[in-house]
Amino acid sequence: MQKIGVGLVGFGTIGTGVARILLGKREEIFRRTGQRIELLKICDKDITTDRGIDLPEGILTDNLSEITDNPEISIVIELIGGLEPARTFVLKFLEAGKNVVTANKALLANHGPELFDAARRRGRTIAFEASVCGGIPILSSIATSLQANRIESINAIVNGTSNFILSRMESDGADYADAVCQAQNLGYAEANPSMDVDGTDAVQKLTILAQLAFGAVASWKEIPRTGIDSVSAVDIEFAKKLGKRIRLLATASRGENGLALKVSPTLIPESAPLAKVRDAFNAVEIIGDFVGPVFYQGLGAGERPTASAVCSDVIDTAVGRTALTFGAVRMWAADRPALPLLPSSEIVGGAYLRMTVRDQPGVVAEIAGILGRHNISIASMLQAEAAEQSDSACLIILTHPAPEGALGTAVEELDCLEFNLAKTVRLAVGAPDTAV
Ligand SMILES: NC(=O)c1ccc[n+]([C@@H]2O[C@H](COP(=O)([O-])OP(=O)(O)OC[C@H]3O[C@@H](n4cnc5c(N)ncnc54)[C@H](OP(=O)(O)O)[C@@H]3O)[C@@H](O)[C@H]2O)c1
């Protein structure tokens, strides 16, 4: 029986979970797959910290060449995270003839074309299920089970930290800062949660989803992005009054003129499946032209769900499934027809505007005038006394769908109005062209 040797680089949170599965379930995996998958080496900068797992003698190393130069290792798992040296390491693994498994969305969103090209040139594969939505098998579903469909849209909650914070604000009435603290105390948010709350993490995952599902070649930096750091407790309350919930949605929607990609806190009807996704869960709704809407939900991060996806990739690579899918999906292949991206100013969607204004006659007429001049029509309006000042009022305006460009310019003009006391808060309503 031929053994398939595996090397693991990065023995942190996810690396520990991966080692637990590959060492603890070795026999079970053999019985199920008929393959002897052997974790032979684990490389980390720190090989002294006890990770709470029994390891075979000599498996740990801080010398990467014990993996790259080991002819018995044919699959290497990259779990160090970040851009460098992860990029250089992955290129080295491919150069050494290894197939790669990674959970590193930042690496793929920044260097996907280069890495996939290198893999193709060497006849090797890169598997990356864990890079989007942790334990949810979303990439393999798109790449295999939904192949018969033209995907029309994706609406997804891909950042568990943001979803946890919004859920806390919704259920406990916590303000944003308190909810972030709770997330940090429970280990859902890092000490510096900026990449989660400013939408960077979500937009990087959307870049990977959009490439896989639509062939879209998008730089994550160009995709319009708003994080949940713009959402306050009052927005959550107003959304509730309107029968809606706020979720950080990553959306991709195919239109006649191109693909609309966007990440934004979005008001969605409380009856929508995505509105019911709470705490640190992730969820993805995909609409295919034949299958219609399909919905996936699960834990998008953490040691166990993420290690589950990583190890499934290892097994798929070992049994030869990855080679088939990798060849077929042609991630970032130069000759893959790319769906053009809609310029962000042309993305159409409804908006929620929260303005704090001086309570005086003529205010509403002036606001309506500005919106009207930009062809933005008002769907509904709410007014409440602003908590901070008794002579001010809080105005909530929901607009009918309008182009981002027009909305942006109108909000700039609203912010210059003399009676406007604070910067207008703008969130998305619904997802472009879908029924969420
Ligand atoms: N955590 C999650 O829930 C989650 C979910 C989905 C995807 N992911 C992805 O999975 C990957 C790993 O995440 P993680 O949470 O396990 O990170 P982590 O806990 O920080 O683990 C990374 C490990 O790699 C080590 N390392 C860093 N640079 C190295 C180098 N040059 N050589 C050898 N070892 C090195 C680190 O050592 P030091 O600590 O000494 O630097 C650390 O032990 C990331 O790409 C992340 O985005 C994570």
The ligand as a MOL file (V3000), in Angstrom:
LIG
                    3D

  0  0  0     0  0            999 V3000
M  V30 BEGIN CTAB
M  V30 COUNTS 48 52 0 0 0
M  V30 BEGIN ATOM
M  V30 1 N -8.5150 30.9910 12.6100 0
M  V30 2 C -9.5840 30.7660 11.8530 0
M  V30 3 O -10.6930 30.6090 12.3490 0
M  V30 4 C -9.4170 30.6790 10.3530 0
M  V30 5 C -10.5590 30.4220 9.5630 0
M  V30 6 C -10.4070 30.3040 8.1790 0
M  V30 7 C -9.1670 30.4490 7.6160 0
M  V30 8 N -8.0920 30.7050 8.4190 0 CHG=1
M  V30 9 C -6.7890 30.8700 7.7800 0
M  V30 10 O -5.9300 29.8170 8.2060 0
M  V30 11 C -4.5910 30.2760 8.2520 0
M  V30 12 C -4.0070 29.9940 9.6220 0
M  V30 13 O -4.7740 30.6740 10.5830 0
M  V30 14 P -4.5600 30.4180 12.1600 0
M  V30 15 O -5.7270 31.0560 12.8170 0
M  V30 16 O -4.2470 29.0020 12.4210 0 CHG=-1
M  V30 17 O -3.2600 31.3100 12.4240 0
M  V30 18 P -2.2700 31.2280 13.6740 0
M  V30 19 O -2.9720 30.6610 14.8470 0
M  V30 20 O -1.6380 32.5630 13.7930 0
M  V30 21 O -1.1920 30.1550 13.1940 0
M  V30 22 C -0.1550 30.4200 12.2910 0
M  V30 23 C 1.0580 29.6570 12.7460 0
M  V30 24 O 2.0580 29.7450 11.7410 0
M  V30 25 C 3.2880 30.0840 12.3820 0
M  V30 26 N 4.1650 30.7550 11.4340 0
M  V30 27 C 4.1050 32.0590 11.0170 0
M  V30 28 N 5.0900 32.3110 10.1460 0
M  V30 29 C 5.7850 31.1620 10.0060 0
M  V30 30 C 6.9320 30.7870 9.2620 0
M  V30 31 N 7.5580 31.6630 8.4850 0
M  V30 32 N 7.3830 29.5210 9.3660 0
M  V30 33 C 6.7670 28.6300 10.1520 0
M  V30 34 N 5.6860 28.9270 10.9060 0
M  V30 35 C 5.1950 30.1670 10.8230 0
M  V30 36 C 2.8730 30.9860 13.5170 0
M  V30 37 O 3.8900 31.1080 14.4580 0
M  V30 38 P 3.9520 32.4840 15.3430 0
M  V30 39 O 2.6770 32.5050 16.1190 0
M  V30 40 O 5.1660 32.2960 16.1520 0
M  V30 41 O 4.0310 33.6220 14.3590 0
M  V30 42 C 1.6580 30.2360 14.0410 0
M  V30 43 O 2.0230 29.1850 14.9060 0
M  V30 44 C -4.6380 31.7620 7.8760 0
M  V30 45 O -4.3810 31.9200 6.5220 0
M  V30 46 C -6.0840 32.1520 8.1720 0
M  V30 47 O -6.5530 33.2360 7.3850 0
M  V30 48 C -8.1850 30.8180 9.7500 0
M  V30 END ATOM
M  V30 BEGIN BOND
M  V30 1 1 1 2
M  V30 2 2 2 3
M  V30 3 1 2 4
M  V30 4 1 4 5
M  V30 5 2 4 48
M  V30 6 2 5 6
M  V30 7 1 6 7
M  V30 8 2 7 8
M  V30 9 1 8 9
M  V30 10 1 8 48
M  V30 11 1 9 10
M  V30 12 1 9 46
M  V30 13 1 10 11
M  V30 14 1 11 12
M  V30 15 1 11 44
M  V30 16 1 12 13
M  V30 17 1 13 14
M  V30 18 2 14 15
M  V30 19 1 14 16
M  V30 20 1 14 17
M  V30 21 1 17 18
M  V30 22 2 18 19
M  V30 23 1 18 20
M  V30 24 1 18 21
M  V30 25 1 21 22
M  V30 26 1 22 23
M  V30 27 1 23 24
M  V30 28 1 23 42
M  V30 29 1 24 25
M  V30 30 1 25 26
M  V30 31 1 25 36
M  V30 32 1 26 27
M  V30 33 1 26 35
M  V30 34 2 27 28
M  V30 35 1 28 29
M  V30 36 1 29 30
M  V30 37 2 29 35
M  V30 38 1 30 31
M  V30 39 2 30 32
M  V30 40 1 32 33
M  V30 41 2 33 34
M  V30 42 1 34 35
M  V30 43 1 36 37
M  V30 44 1 36 42
M  V30 45 1 37 38
M  V30 46 2 38 39
M  V30 47 1 38 40
M  V30 48 1 38 41
M  V30 49 1 42 43
M  V30 50 1 44 45
M  V30 51 1 44 46
M  V30 52 1 46 47
M  V30 END BOND
M  V30 END CTAB
M  END
